[in-house]
């Protein structure tokens, strides 16, 4: 009789333990919003975007978080990251500073810093309107596949240049201006983000208007409303490089 009672108590205990373990597993696997993920910092939000700065120390990993919307990922510094979706193999990639990738949303993952020396520094620009509409659908389990659409590399990284990738709702541009040189007179289709990769001093010359100086520090992010035709000149002593994400 006592043995039967012990068996019943043990079975009840194991049932409670299994239920608790299942609840804990579900809690662990439940993806959080990026705003609730400890290594994400929301630095800008408006009607068009949410912008998160992501800084992951070496040997650290994010919680499982979800991307409900399409987004643009920008590497603020050279680094190496390991991306893993639930029940999928992790994919490890190396990034150069300024690497910009257009990513369709609708998935959850963790991101680990795979660099044993440096902090992983990224920017995630979540699109509240429209999509990136990739030309290639990426198979997350196939490391040899092309990831998603990216801004191409400049032909000459030591020159003044502007290289762009146009997606469905945004245009991403990697731009560098050497000291004393200027961009052509140009006009943006809509408001845009400017992400500084270096310190720079620019002179903004609007068509028919007065020039204005702009000083920006590396890593700084600014939202710029749509402007008329204007030209940018580097009035500093070092090359100025930045990424722009322009709304269409």
C-alpha positions in Angstrom: 0.0 0.0 0.0 2.8 2.4 1.0 4.7 1.4 -2.2 1.6 2.2 -4.4 1.2 5.6 -2.6 4.9 6.4 -3.2 4.5 5.5 -6.9 1.5 7.8 -7.1 3.4 10.7 -5.4 6.4 10.2 -7.6 4.2 10.2 -10.7 2.5 13.4 -9.6 5.9 15.0 -8.9 7.2 14.0 -12.3 4.1 15.3 -14.0 4.4 18.7 -12.2 8.1 18.8 -13.1 7.4 18.0 -16.7 4.7 20.7 -16.8 7.1 23.2 -15.3 9.9 22.3 -17.6 7.5 22.6 -20.6 6.4 26.1 -19.4 10.0 27.1 -18.9 10.9 25.9 -22.4 8.0 27.8 -24.0 9.1 30.9 -22.0 12.7 30.5 -23.3 11.5 30.0 -26.9 9.1 32.9 -26.9 10.6 35.6 -29.1 10.7 39.2 -27.6 10.3 42.5 -29.4 13.7 44.1 -30.2 12.8 46.9 -27.8 12.7 44.3 -25.0 16.0 42.6 -25.9 18.8 43.6 -23.6 21.5 44.2 -26.2 19.2 46.4 -28.3 18.7 50.2 -27.7 16.0 52.1 -29.4 17.6 55.3 -30.5 15.1 56.8 -32.9 11.4 56.2 -33.8 9.0 58.1 -36.1 6.3 57.3 -38.6 8.7 55.6 -41.0 11.2 53.6 -38.9 12.4 52.2 -35.6 16.2 52.4 -35.3 18.0 50.1 -32.9 21.6 50.2 -31.9 22.9 46.7 -31.2 26.0 46.2 -29.2 26.9 42.6 -28.2 30.1 42.0 -26.1 32.4 39.2 -27.0 31.2 35.7 -26.1 27.6 37.1 -25.6 24.4 36.2 -27.3 21.0 38.0 -27.6 17.8 36.6 -26.4 15.5 35.1 -29.1 13.9 38.2 -30.7 11.6 38.7 -33.6 11.5 40.8 -36.8 7.9 41.4 -37.5 8.8 43.9 -40.3 11.4 44.2 -43.0 14.6 45.9 -41.9 18.0 47.2 -43.0 21.1 46.0 -41.1 24.2 48.1 -41.0 27.6 47.1 -39.6 29.0 50.0 -37.7 32.4 48.3 -37.3 34.2 45.2 -38.5 33.0 42.1 -36.7 31.8 38.5 -36.9 28.3 37.3 -35.9 26.5 34.0 -35.6 22.8 34.0 -36.5 20.5 31.2 -35.4 16.8 30.6 -35.9 15.0 28.0 -33.7 15.6 24.5 -34.8 18.0 25.6 -37.5 21.8 25.6 -37.9 23.6 28.7 -36.9 25.1 30.8 -39.7 28.3 32.7 -39.0 29.3 35.7 -41.1 32.1 38.3 -41.1 31.3 42.0 -41.7 33.3 45.0 -42.8 32.4 48.4 -41.6 29.5 49.8 -43.6 28.2 46.4 -44.8 24.5 47.1 -45.4 21.9 44.3 -45.9 18.2 44.5 -46.7 16.3 41.8 -44.9 12.7 40.6 -45.2 11.0 40.2 -41.8 8.7 37.6 -40.5 11.2 35.5 -38.5 12.9 35.2 -35.1 16.5 34.5 -34.3 19.4 35.0 -31.8 22.6 36.9 -32.7 25.9 35.9 -31.0 29.2 37.8 -31.2 31.6 35.3 -32.8 34.5 37.7 -32.5 36.8 36.9 -29.6 38.2 40.4 -29.4 35.7 43.1 -30.4 32.2 44.1 -29.4 29.7 43.5 -32.3 28.2 46.8 -33.3 25.2 46.9 -35.6 22.3 49.1 -36.5 18.9 47.7 -37.3 16.5 50.0 -39.2 13.0 48.5 -39.0 10.7 49.8 -41.7 7.2 50.7 -40.5 6.1 51.3 -44.1 6.7 49.1 -47.2 9.2 46.4 -47.7 12.6 45.5 -49.0 11.3 43.0 -51.5 14.4 40.8 -52.0 15.4 39.6 -55.4 16.6 36.3 -53.8 14.8 34.3 -51.2 17.4 33.0 -48.9 17.5 29.5 -47.6 18.7 30.0 -44.0 20.1 26.5 -43.8 22.4 26.9 -46.8 25.5 29.0 -46.0 26.6 29.2 -49.6 23.4 31.0 -50.7 23.4 34.7 -51.2 21.9 36.3 -48.1 19.7 39.1 -49.3 20.2 42.3 -51.3 23.1 44.4 -50.2 24.8 47.7 -51.2 27.6 46.7 -53.5 31.2 47.5 -52.7 32.7 50.7 -54.1 35.0 50.4 -57.1 37.7 52.5 -55.4 37.3 52.8 -51.6 40.0 55.5 -51.6 38.1 57.9 -53.8 34.9 60.0 -53.5 32.1 57.6 -54.4 28.4 56.8 -53.9 27.1 53.3 -54.4 23.5 52.4 -53.9 21.0 49.6 -53.8 17.3 50.4 -54.5 14.7 48.2 -52.8 10.9 48.4 -53.0 10.5 51.1 -50.4 14.0 52.4 -49.5 17.3 53.3 -51.2 20.5 52.5 -49.4 23.6 54.4 -50.3 27.2 54.1 -49.1 28.9 57.4 -49.7 32.4 58.8 -49.2 33.6 62.4 -49.8 37.3 63.2 -49.8 38.5 66.5 -48.2 37.8 69.4 -50.5 35.6 67.5 -52.9 31.8 67.7 -53.4 28.9 65.7 -54.5 26.9 66.7 -57.6 23.8 68.8 -57.1 21.1 66.3 -56.2 17.7 65.9 -54.6 16.3 63.1 -52.4 13.0 61.4 -53.1 12.0 61.5 -49.4 13.3 61.8 -45.8 16.3 59.7 -44.9 18.5 58.4 -42.2 22.2 59.4 -42.2 24.5 56.9 -40.3 28.0 58.3 -39.9 30.8 55.7 -40.2 33.6 58.3 -39.7 33.8 61.8 -38.1 33.2 64.4 -40.8 32.6 68.1 -41.5 30.4 68.9 -44.4 29.1 72.1 -46.0 25.5 71.7 -47.2 24.9 74.1 -50.2 21.2 74.3 -51.2 20.4 75.5 -54.6 19.9 79.2 -54.5 20.5 79.3 -50.7 23.1 79.9 -48.1 25.6 77.2 -47.2 25.5 75.6 -43.8 28.2 73.6 -41.9 27.4 70.1 -40.5 29.6 68.3 -38.0 28.9 64.6 -37.3 30.7 62.1 -35.1 31.3 58.4 -36.1 28.3 56.3 -35.1 25.9 59.2 -34.9 22.5 58.7 -36.5 20.4 61.6 -37.8 17.0 61.8 -39.4 16.8 64.3 -42.3 13.6 65.6 -43.8 13.2 65.8 -47.6 15.3 68.6 -49.0 15.4 70.4 -52.3 18.4 70.3 -54.6 21.7 70.6 -52.7 25.4 69.8 -52.8 27.6 68.5 -50.0 31.3 69.5 -49.7 33.8 67.9 -47.3 35.4 70.9 -45.5 37.3 68.7 -43.0 40.7 67.1 -43.2 39.7 63.5 -43.4 37.4 61.5 -45.7 33.8 61.5 -44.6 31.9 58.3 -45.0 28.3 57.6 -44.2 25.3 55.3 -45.0 22.0 56.8 -46.0 18.7 54.9 -45.9 16.2 57.0 -47.9 12.4 56.5 -47.9 10.7 56.4 -51.3 
